[in-house]
Amino acid sequence: MQNKEVINFLNKLYDDANKSLDNLTTNLSEEQIKWVDLIVDNEKKLQAVFTVLVSSLTYKSLHPDQDVRFHKTKWMNGYSGRSFDTKNVTPFLQEKDFRGKMRESGWLTRSLEQPHPFNLNFPGHISIPEVKDAFLYILNDIEENNTNPKWFLELIFKKSIIEKNKIVDLINPIDSESVYTIDDIIKMLHDHFYFKYKSRGASILPVIAIYSVYECIMPELYRFDGKYLEKLNSHTSSDRSSKAIGDIMIRNMDDNSIYESVEVKFNINIDFQKLNIAYDKIKNTKTQRYYILTTGDINKEDKIQELIKYAYENHGVQIILNGVFSTIKYYLRLIKNTEDFINNYIKNLKNNDELDFEHKESWNQIFKN
């Protein structure tokens, strides 16, 4: 169960920070502020580091005599950082929707769960060395120099809230008086997919677009009666770990079996080898149709057609290869109102945690242009 003292402490700190975002005055030095900036700037990329640091600073604030670098109970004078985080801090970060929130605990990350104290010689691998240094310097500072851990927490919360508030209010073109044709929509999607992004994540956009189309067509097509659209899985999870056979899955309501599935490829050409891998994933399922859609090219060699025919004749599954844009264009012709697609696409962009700020802001730029 959550400790009320911990939750009250965190809630008050958060509320106070939220009320004074325009005042970043702090007792910390320029160097200490740089450490905080490194942590917050990489909050989403290194969520475990953010979570473990917030947990450690919180525990230190409430238990000043504890050296929080010793985060395991098996060490002399150690404590259980993971238990404290799991019961108190991670649920708080989830409730407040911090960008650095974890699903369970920051200590479940391999680099941070190692049986080594968080001193300056900590051997755990953190992908951005400067962030690792900032993390360890802050913990070293509160233990060796008696810097008030609450000063770090206050500034981390303020800067994190400021960054979170930068979430883009995506422009919905349907609010405009203009009329957007299917060709207009396809062009906007093309420009959105191929925008020059600095970070990864563009490969999720075609998946979101196809998913948004399914949200439109399923209520309108008789073929989908008794079926439901499964929530989008994490695009970064492997199929093996997520137990998915595609990016998008439609299931039968009666037995939850997969009725139709869609694999979406971004800038990846489809050849016999990739088709064969896909076939291995679906041959033991009850899937009726399996789409492989790509923004790349589709090889037309004979053995691809032979495998598609073999799959249908021996397993009853129809494998359909097609382009992402041609598929969207076809389905947009079927739905009653293309505005529904735009609304769904924007909603799904907003709600996808794997997209960065620039993937959402780019939509606004494209529309304005």
C-alpha positions in Angstrom: 0.0 0.0 0.0 1.1 3.6 -0.6 2.5 5.5 2.3 0.3 8.6 3.0 3.3 10.6 4.2 5.1 10.0 1.0 2.2 10.8 -1.3 1.3 13.9 0.7 4.9 15.1 0.4 5.0 14.5 -3.3 1.6 16.0 -4.0 2.4 19.2 -2.1 5.8 19.5 -3.8 4.1 19.0 -7.2 1.3 21.5 -6.4 3.7 24.1 -5.2 5.9 23.6 -8.3 2.9 23.9 -10.6 1.8 27.1 -9.0 5.2 28.9 -9.5 6.4 27.7 -12.9 7.4 31.2 -13.9 9.8 31.4 -11.0 12.8 29.1 -11.5 14.9 30.8 -8.7 16.7 28.1 -6.8 19.4 27.6 -4.2 21.3 25.4 -6.6 24.5 26.5 -8.3 24.8 26.7 -12.1 26.6 23.4 -12.2 23.8 21.7 -10.2 21.2 23.3 -12.5 23.0 21.8 -15.5 22.7 18.3 -13.9 18.9 18.9 -13.5 18.6 20.1 -17.1 20.4 16.9 -18.4 18.0 14.7 -16.4 14.8 16.6 -17.5 15.9 17.0 -21.1 16.3 13.2 -21.4 13.4 12.3 -19.1 11.4 10.4 -21.7 14.4 8.7 -23.3 15.8 7.6 -20.0 12.7 7.1 -17.9 14.3 4.7 -15.5 17.1 7.2 -14.6 14.4 9.9 -14.0 12.3 7.6 -11.8 15.2 6.2 -9.7 16.5 9.7 -9.1 13.1 11.1 -8.1 12.6 8.1 -5.8 16.0 8.5 -4.2 15.6 12.2 -3.7 12.1 11.7 -2.2 13.4 9.0 0.2 16.3 11.2 1.3 14.0 14.1 1.9 11.9 12.0 4.2 14.7 9.9 5.7 17.7 12.3 6.0 19.9 9.7 7.8 19.7 7.2 5.0 22.4 7.1 2.3 20.2 6.5 -0.7 23.1 5.3 -2.8 22.8 2.0 -0.9 19.5 1.0 -2.5 19.3 -2.6 -1.5 18.5 -4.1 1.9 21.2 -6.8 1.6 23.8 -4.1 2.2 24.7 -2.8 5.6 22.5 0.3 6.3 20.8 -0.2 2.9 17.1 0.2 2.1 14.8 -1.1 -0.6 14.7 1.5 -3.3 12.7 -0.6 -5.7 10.0 -1.3 -3.1 9.7 2.3 -2.2 9.5 3.3 -5.9 7.0 0.6 -6.8 4.6 1.4 -3.9 4.9 5.2 -3.9 6.8 7.1 -6.5 6.0 5.4 -9.8 2.2 5.5 -9.1 2.6 9.2 -8.3 4.5 9.8 -11.6 1.8 7.9 -13.5 -1.0 9.8 -11.8 0.6 13.1 -12.7 1.5 11.9 -16.2 5.2 12.7 -16.0 7.0 11.9 -19.3 9.4 9.8 -17.2 6.8 7.6 -15.7 7.5 3.8 -15.8 5.0 1.0 -15.9 6.3 -0.6 -12.7 9.6 0.6 -11.3 12.8 2.2 -12.5 14.7 -0.5 -10.8 13.5 -3.1 -13.3 15.8 -1.6 -15.9 18.9 -3.8 -16.2 21.4 -1.0 -16.0 20.0 0.3 -12.7 19.1 -2.9 -10.9 22.7 -4.0 -10.6 24.1 -4.9 -7.2 26.3 -1.9 -6.9 25.7 1.3 -4.9 25.0 4.5 -6.9 28.4 6.0 -6.2 30.7 7.8 -8.7 32.2 4.4 -9.7 28.8 2.8 -10.5 29.4 0.5 -13.5 25.9 0.3 -14.8 25.5 1.2 -18.5 23.4 4.3 -19.2 23.1 5.1 -22.9 23.9 8.8 -22.5 27.1 9.2 -20.4 26.4 12.8 -19.5 23.0 11.8 -18.0 24.7 9.0 -16.0 27.2 11.5 -14.7 24.4 14.0 -13.7 22.5 11.2 -12.0 25.5 10.1 -9.9 26.7 13.7 -9.2 23.3 14.6 -7.8 23.3 11.6 -5.5 26.9 12.2 -4.5 26.1 15.9 -3.8 23.2 15.2 -1.4 25.3 12.6 0.5 28.8 14.0 0.5 28.0 17.8 0.5 24.7 17.7 2.4 22.9 19.5 -0.4 19.1 19.6 0.4 17.5 16.9 -1.8 14.3 18.9 -1.9 16.0 21.7 -3.8 16.7 19.2 -6.6 13.2 17.7 -6.5 11.6 21.2 -6.7 13.6 22.2 -9.8 13.1 18.8 -11.5 9.4 19.0 -11.0 9.1 22.5 -12.3 11.2 21.9 -15.4 9.5 18.6 -16.1 6.0 20.2 -15.8 7.1 23.0 -18.2 8.3 20.4 -20.7 5.1 18.4 -20.4 3.0 21.5 -21.0 4.6 21.9 -24.4 2.4 19.1 -25.7 1.1 20.3 -29.0 -2.5 21.3 -29.5 -2.8 19.6 -32.9 -4.6 21.6 -35.5 -7.8 19.9 -36.8 -8.3 21.0 -40.4 -11.9 20.1 -40.2 -12.5 23.2 -38.1 -11.4 25.2 -41.1 -14.0 26.3 -43.7 -11.9 24.6 -46.4 -13.0 21.3 -48.0 -10.4 18.6 -48.0 -10.5 16.0 -50.7 -9.0 12.5 -50.4 -6.0 13.6 -52.5 -5.5 16.5 -50.0 -5.5 14.0 -47.1 -3.1 11.6 -48.8 -0.7 14.5 -49.5 -0.8 15.7 -45.9 -0.2 12.1 -44.6 2.7 11.7 -47.1 4.3 15.0 -45.9 3.7 14.0 -42.3 5.4 10.6 -42.7 8.4 11.9 -44.6 8.9 15.1 -42.6 12.6 15.6 -41.6 12.6 14.3 -38.0 15.6 14.4 -35.7 14.3 11.6 -33.5 13.0 8.1 -34.2 9.3 7.4 -34.4 8.2 8.2 -37.9 7.6 4.5 -38.6 4.7 4.7 -36.1 2.8 7.2 -38.2 1.6 4.9 -41.0 0.5 2.4 -38.4 -1.6 5.2 -36.7 -3.0 6.2 -40.1 -4.1 2.6 -41.0 -5.5 2.1 -37.4 -7.5 5.3 -37.8 -9.0 4.0 -41.0 -10.1 0.8 -39.3 -11.8 2.9 -36.6 -13.8 4.4 -39.4 -14.7 1.4 -41.6 -15.4 -1.2 -38.9 -18.7 0.3 -37.8 -19.8 0.7 -41.4 -18.9 -2.7 -43.0 -21.1 -5.7 -42.3 -18.0 -8.0 -42.5 -16.9 -6.6 -39.1 -20.0 -7.4 -37.2 -19.1 -9.4 -34.1 -15.5 -8.2 -34.3 -13.5 -5.6 -32.3 -10.3 -3.6 -33.0 -7.6 -4.4 -30.5 -5.8 -1.4 -28.9 -2.5 -0.6 -30.6 0.5 -2.4 -29.1 3.8 -0.7 -28.4 5.5 -0.2 -31.8 8.9 -0.7 -30.2 8.0 -4.1 -28.7 9.1 -7.2 -30.7 6.3 -9.5 -32.0 7.7 -12.2 -29.8 7.5 -10.3 -26.6 4.0 -8.8 -27.4 2.7 -12.1 -28.8 1.2 -10.1 -31.7 1.2 -11.2 -35.3 0.8 -7.7 -36.7 0.7 -4.1 -35.8 -3.1 -4.0 -36.0 -5.4 -6.8 -35.0 -9.1 -7.4 -35.3 -10.5 -10.1 -33.1 -13.7 -12.2 -32.9 -15.8 -11.2 -29.9 -17.0 -14.7 -29.2 -13.7 -16.5 -28.7 -11.1 -13.6 -29.0 -9.4 -15.3 -31.9 -7.6 -13.1 -34.5 -9.9 -12.5 -37.5 -7.8 -10.0 -39.5 -4.3 -8.6 -39.0 -2.2 -5.9 -40.6 1.5 -5.5 -40.6 2.6 -2.0 -41.6 6.1 -1.4 -43.0 7.7 2.0 -43.4 10.3 2.3 -46.2 10.8 -1.4 -46.2 10.5 -3.4 -49.4 8.6 -6.7 -49.4 10.3 -9.7 -50.8 9.9 -13.4 -50.6 12.0 -13.7 -47.4 9.8 -11.2 -45.5 6.7 -12.8 -46.8 7.9 -16.2 -45.6 8.6 -14.8 -42.1 5.1 -13.4 -42.0 3.6 -16.7 -43.1 5.3 -18.5 -40.3 3.7 -16.2 -37.8 0.2 -16.7 -39.0 0.0 -20.3 -40.3 -1.1 -21.7 -37.0 -3.7 -19.0 -36.3 -7.4 -18.7 -37.4 -6.7 -15.4 -39.2 -8.9 -14.9 -42.3 -6.9 -12.1 -43.8 -3.4 -10.9 -43.3 -2.4 -7.6 -44.8 1.2 -6.5 -45.3 1.2 -2.9 -46.2 4.4 -0.9 -47.1 5.5 2.6 -48.2 8.3 0.8 -50.0 8.2 -1.6 -53.0 6.6 -5.0 -53.4 8.6 -7.7 -55.3 6.4 -9.4 -57.9 8.5 -12.5 -58.3 6.6 -15.7 -59.0 7.4 -17.5 -55.7 5.6 -14.8 -53.8 2.4 -15.5 -55.6 3.0 -19.2 -55.2 3.3 -18.8 -51.4 0.2 -16.6 -51.2 -1.7 -19.3 -53.1 -0.3 -22.1 -50.9 -1.3 -20.2 -47.8 -4.9 -19.8 -49.0 -5.3 -23.4 -50.2 -3.7 -25.1 -47.2 -4.6 -22.7 -44.3 -7.5 -20.6 -45.7 -5.7 -17.3 -44.9 -5.7 -14.6 -47.6 -2.3 -12.8 -47.6 -2.7 -9.4 -49.2 0.3 -7.2 -50.2 -0.4 -3.6 -50.9 0.9 0.0 -50.5 0.1 2.1 -47.4 -1.1 5.1 -49.4 -3.2 3.1 -51.9 -4.9 1.2 -49.1 -5.8 4.4 -47.2 -7.0 6.0 -50.4 -9.2 3.0 -51.2 -10.7 2.9 -47.7 -11.3 6.6 -47.6 -13.6 6.2 -50.6 -15.7 3.7 -48.7 -16.4 5.7 -45.5 -19.2 8.1 -45.3 -17.3 11.0 -44.0 -13.5 11.5 -44.4 -13.6 14.0 -41.5 -14.0 11.0 -39.2 -10.6 9.7 -40.4 -8.9 13.1 -39.7 -10.4 13.3 -36.3 -9.3 9.7 -35.5 -5.8 10.4 -36.8 -5.4 13.5 -34.6 -6.8 11.7 -31.6 -4.4 8.8 -32.0 -1.4 11.2 -32.5 -2.3 13.0 -29.3 -2.6 9.8 -27.3 0.5 8.0 -28.5 3.3 8.2 -25.9 5.9 6.8 -28.3 5.8 9.9 -30.5 7.9 12.9 -29.7 7.0 16.6 -29.7 8.2 17.1 -33.2 6.0 14.3 -34.7 3.0 16.2 -33.5 4.2 19.7 -34.2 5.0 18.7 -37.7 1.3 18.0 -38.4 0.6 21.7 -37.6 3.3 22.9 -39.9 2.1 20.7 -42.8 -1.5 21.9 -42.4 -0.4 25.6 -42.2 1.7 25.2 -45.3 
